[in-house]
Amino acid sequence: MRVNGEKAMCGHIKNSWSRGNIVRTDIPTGLWLSERCETRPGPEFLLRKYRFLENNEFEVVQYYYEDPGCFEPLYVMVAKGRMVTSQPSWLIIGAQDGEYELQKVTIIPYSKEVAKKLAHKINQACLNVVLFPWEPMEKYDIMHVKSESEEGQILIDRDCTSALNWSLHELQLFMIQTQAHHHSLQRELLLGDIHSDPSSRQIYRPTGFQDPLVERHSSLCAACRKLLQADVYHPPRLHYRAHQISRNIIGDWLSLRCETRPDGIFLTRHIRFNNDETWRGVFTHYKDAACKKSSFSIYAEGSFENQGKSKIVKGAANYKFKTHLLKIRPEDSHMVSFLNSEKSGGCSEGIVWKKGIERTIESTTGCKALSLKAPYIEFDIVSIEQYHHRLLLHLGQRSTEGRLLTSPHDRPTSYQSPLIKCDQDKVKAITVNQNILKTQVTKPDMLYAVQPKQTLNGSSSVSSSNAAAIILTFICFVIVL
């Protein structure tokens, strides 16, 4: 369905959401590359280059940068090891739970200043490992397997990766899918999400995905070409493109693909920011990782305020988002039963929920079933970049632990999956039908709406931890097909 004034490109992008398919595989093979400069909590800016061999061995190369455009390299980390087991994920249908063994991790600093800082950190985690000053362009082991005992137990000579809060636990969850891209389908490798608190990375087992890596032959991927041409002594440098923190965010922004969140949440987003500093939108949540079977939609609207340049995340601006109105539309019978059940804790007192019918969440009672209530305020970060002659909007990543963004000190230091701008002209007003949510825009992940878990008897339930996450997903805007 279309929105008044919706551009053809918006419709084309939405049609591509459900065109992806999951590729069943036990172990990923081949060479997989970052599509663009990535931002991790911290913040850390990096490019990834992962090679998986058919004998289950792998080599991971991660280039780290000073800037969000991946132009000024700091150092590179190279990890070698092997995937040891894989089994279907109990949380995400079509994904695999994996286990891996590291054999060696090395690091190469690219400047004297960076070498000094890295050596200091490593010495704090592993005393007497750094006996001489580190030099740029030299390779240093920070994790090494010494041998394997007769009983098959791995004996580690040293492991100093904790000094950098570094791990490869992203390999513990993976999935390969095909995705519509420039009138064709390309294969993508999704690896496990990274904990929003860097100090928890080494103990966190992923329950969602990062932005995908693409196969080496992916078309129209400038980062891919530079990664293929690079080596650890000649790091890739993308063309410098500062994120446009002052660029106008007015217009329609859509999910590039079916998105995932921790705890097996799948959704798409469509956001519209208006000239009068108001926003509106819809989150559509799905039962499956391909976003083919919708479960429920959340419509929201509110206001926003640009509070200036971020002092923590380069290229980002600080924003304050307010949510004034919330509506929910259940899309299947399981969700209807859940919202109407006493077990859910209720969702707006006195409302009888029906499939396909939207209802407004009252400000006095809220929706206990999904931990939703308005009005609500979140403090976030925003940046815009140009990619293949189109604009991408980055909104802050939500806390893995469910911490709310209720003060400026809670702002994220990394981003969710980007949204793509699909309109170029002046955007007309969005209309909302009382019975049918037409494509509108939702505010970011303040509404981290949680997918109710299906029980063995087919009923739905939401865990307390998932319910707590719902309200903080609001800055993650979603869209209905």
C-alpha positions, 0 to 999 in steps of 0.5 A, spaced: 500 500 500 502 507 498 502 513 502 499 520 499 505 523 495 510 517 495 515 516 490 516 510 486 523 509 489 520 508 496 515 503 493 521 499 489 525 499 496 519 496 500 517 491 495 525 488 495 524 487 503 521 480 502 524 478 496 530 476 500 531 468 501 535 464 507 540 460 504 541 454 508 549 452 510 552 449 516 559 453 515 560 459 511 565 459 505 568 464 501 571 471 502 566 476 505 567 484 505 564 490 508 560 494 504 561 501 507 565 503 513 562 500 519 561 503 526 561 499 533 560 501 540 566 505 543 566 508 538 570 504 533 570 505 525 572 499 521 572 495 515 572 487 515 575 482 510 573 475 512 575 468 509 572 462 510 575 455 507 572 449 506 576 445 511 573 450 516 579 454 517 578 462 517 582 468 517 579 475 519 582 481 518 579 488 521 582 494 519 581 500 524 580 507 523 580 514 526 574 517 522 567 514 520 569 514 513 575 509 514 580 514 511 585 514 516 587 507 518 590 506 526 591 499 526 589 492 523 588 485 527 588 479 524 585 472 527 586 465 524 582 459 527 577 454 525 570 453 526 569 447 530 561 446 530 555 448 527 547 447 529 541 450 527 539 456 531 534 455 537 532 463 536 532 465 529 530 460 524 534 459 518 540 461 522 546 457 525 549 457 532 557 456 531 563 455 535 570 457 534 577 456 536 582 461 535 589 459 533 593 466 533 591 473 533 596 479 531 596 486 531 600 491 526 599 499 528 600 504 523 603 510 526 608 511 532 603 514 537 598 508 535 603 503 537 605 506 543 598 506 546 596 499 544 603 497 547 601 500 553 594 497 553 597 490 552 602 491 558 596 492 562 592 485 561 599 481 560 605 483 564 612 483 561 609 481 554 611 488 551 619 488 553 621 493 548 617 499 545 612 497 539 614 500 532 609 502 526 608 497 521 611 491 525 607 485 527 605 483 534 602 477 537 597 478 542 594 471 542 597 465 541 595 457 542 602 454 544 600 447 543 595 441 544 595 436 549 594 429 548 587 429 551 586 434 545 586 440 550 588 447 547 594 450 551 594 457 550 601 461 550 598 468 551 591 471 550 591 479 551 585 480 547 581 483 553 586 489 553 582 491 547 575 488 549 576 484 543 573 477 541 570 474 535 563 471 538 560 474 532 562 467 529 557 464 534 551 466 530 551 466 522 546 466 516 547 467 509 541 470 505 540 473 498 538 480 498 535 484 492 540 489 490 540 494 484 535 489 480 539 483 482 540 478 488 546 478 492 549 473 497 550 476 504 553 473 510 550 476 517 554 475 523 552 476 530 551 482 533 556 486 538 554 488 545 553 495 546 558 495 552 565 494 549 567 491 556 561 485 555 564 483 548 568 477 551 562 474 555 556 476 550 553 471 546 549 474 540 542 474 539 541 478 533 545 480 527 550 486 525 550 489 518 551 484 513 558 482 509 557 481 502 561 476 497 567 479 494 564 479 487 558 484 489 557 489 484 557 497 486 561 496 492 567 501 492 569 498 499 569 491 496 574 493 491 579 497 496 579 491 501 580 486 495 586 491 493 589 492 500 593 488 505 595 488 512 601 493 510 597 497 505 590 498 508 584 500 504 583 508 505 576 509 502 574 516 499 574 521 505 566 523 506 565 526 512 558 524 515 553 530 513 551 532 520 548 539 518 544 536 512 537 536 512 533 530 515 527 532 512 523 526 508 522 519 507 527 514 510 526 506 509 530 500 511 534 497 506 533 490 508 529 486 513 533 488 520 534 484 526 535 486 533 537 482 539 533 476 542 530 474 535 526 481 533 525 482 525 522 488 523 522 494 517 522 501 518 519 507 514 520 514 517 518 521 515 521 527 518 517 534 517 519 541 516 515 543 522 520 538 526 515 533 527 516 525 525 511 520 524 512 512 522 511 505 523 514 499 525 512 492 522 515 486 526 515 479 523 515 472 525 521 470 521 528 473 519 526 474 511 520 479 514 515 475 510 510 474 515 508 480 519 506 479 527 504 486 529 505 494 527 506 500 531 505 507 529 508 513 532 508 520 532 512 526 535 517 531 535 525 532 534 530 537 536 537 537 533 542 539 539 548 540 535 554 536 534 556 530 538 563 531 542 563 523 542 562 520 536 565 523 530 560 525 524 554 525 529 549 530 531 545 529 538 538 529 537 532 529 542 526 525 540 519 526 543 513 521 542 506 523 543 502 518 540 502 510 539 498 506 535 498 498 535 495 493 529 496 486 531 497 482 524 496 475 526 491 471 531 497 469 536 498 476 537 491 478 538 490 472 543 496 475 546 494 482 547 487 480 549 490 475 555 490 477 562 497 473 562 500 479 558 498 484 563 493 488 558 494 493 553 490 499 554 484 498 559 478 496 556 480 495 549 478 488 545 484 487 540 482 484 533 486 482 527 488 488 522 485 493 527 489 499 530 488 502 536 491 508 540 495 506 546 492 511 552 497 515 555 494 513 562 495 506 562 499 504 556 500 497 553 503 493 559 504 487 554 509 491 550 512 495 555 509 501 551 507 508 553 507 515 551 509 521 552 516 518 551 523 522 550 529 519 548 536 522 547 540 519 540 545 521 535 544 522 528 548 522 522 547 522 514 552 520 509 552 519 501 552 512 498 552 511 491 548 517 490 543 516 495 543 518 502 543 514 508 540 516 515 544 513 521 540 512 528 543 510 534 544 503 536 540 501 542 543 498 549 543 490 548 541 490 556 535 494 555 538 501 558 533 507 556 536 513 553 532 517 558 538 522 559 544 525 554 549 521 558 545 515 555 546 517 548 549 511 543 556 511 541 554 506 534 549 506 529 543 501 527 542 499 520 542 505 516 535 507 512 535 510 505 532 516 503 527 514 498 524 521 496 527 527 492 522 532 492 518 536 497 514 530 501 506 531 502 503 530 508 501 522 510 494 520 511 492 515 516 486 510 515 483 508 522 483 501 520 489 500 515 496 503 517 498 506 511 506 507 510 508 512 515 514 514 519 516 511 525 521 514 530 527 510 532 528 505 536 524 508 542 519 503 541 524 497 541 518 493 540 519 485 542 516 479 538 512 475 543 515 468 543 511 462 540 510 457 545 509 450 544 501 450 544 501 456 539 500 462 544 504 468 545 508 470 550 513 476 552 519 475 557 520 480 562 527 482 559 524 482 552 518 487 554 523 492 557 527 492 551 520 494 547 520 501 549 527 503 548 527 501 541 523 507 539 528 510 535 528 504 530 522 506 526 519 501 522 514 500 516 508 496 514 508 493 507 
